Amino acid sequence: MKVQEIKEIAQKMDIPCGKLKKGELIRLIQNKEGNSACFDSGQSSQCGQQGCLWAEDCN
């Protein structure tokens, strides 16, 4: 997913984007959704969030 798409999602959730990087934005969105902020943490196989919107880009 491109950064601009992520920023649009964040803005819809009233999350200020500023100059945040892709991973930072995604983790803020995950927190807002009530999920663990595990994006790009190296634990994608262990996070347990099935059907996560970010799974394709996660490590």
C-alpha positions as CSV (number, residue, x, y, z in Angstrom):
1,M,0.0,0.0,0.0
2,K,1.3,3.4,-0.9
3,V,2.0,6.1,1.7
4,Q,-0.7,8.4,0.3
5,E,-3.3,5.7,0.7
6,I,-2.2,5.1,4.3
7,K,-2.4,8.9,5.0
8,E,-6.0,8.9,3.7
9,I,-6.9,6.1,6.1
10,A,-5.2,7.9,8.9
11,Q,-7.0,11.2,8.2
12,K,-10.4,9.4,8.2
13,M,-9.5,8.2,11.7
14,D,-8.5,11.6,12.9
15,I,-4.9,10.7,13.1
16,P,-2.5,13.6,12.3
17,C,0.0,12.5,9.6
18,G,2.6,15.2,9.6
19,K,5.9,13.9,8.5
20,L,5.5,10.4,9.9
21,K,6.9,7.4,8.0
22,K,4.8,4.6,6.6
23,G,5.5,2.2,9.5
24,E,4.8,4.9,12.1
25,L,1.4,5.7,10.5
26,I,0.4,2.1,10.2
27,R,1.2,1.4,13.9
28,L,-0.9,4.5,14.9
29,I,-3.8,3.1,12.9
30,Q,-3.4,-0.3,14.4
31,N,-3.5,1.2,17.9
32,K,-6.6,3.3,17.0
33,E,-8.3,0.1,15.7
34,G,-7.5,-1.6,19.1
35,N,-4.9,-4.0,17.6
36,S,-1.4,-4.4,18.7
37,A,1.0,-2.1,16.8
38,C,3.1,-4.9,15.4
39,F,3.6,-3.7,11.8
40,D,7.2,-4.2,10.6
41,S,8.3,-5.6,13.9
42,G,9.6,-8.9,12.5
43,Q,6.8,-10.9,14.2
44,S,4.3,-11.0,11.3
45,S,4.0,-14.8,11.6
46,Q,3.3,-14.6,15.3
47,C,1.0,-11.5,15.7
48,G,-2.2,-13.5,15.4
49,Q,-4.1,-10.7,13.5
50,Q,-5.7,-12.7,10.8
51,G,-6.9,-10.7,7.8
52,C,-4.9,-7.6,8.8
53,L,-5.0,-4.8,6.2
54,W,-1.2,-4.5,6.4
55,A,-0.2,-8.2,6.2
56,E,1.0,-7.8,2.6
57,D,3.5,-5.2,3.5
58,C,4.5,-6.6,6.9
59,N,7.7,-8.3,7.9
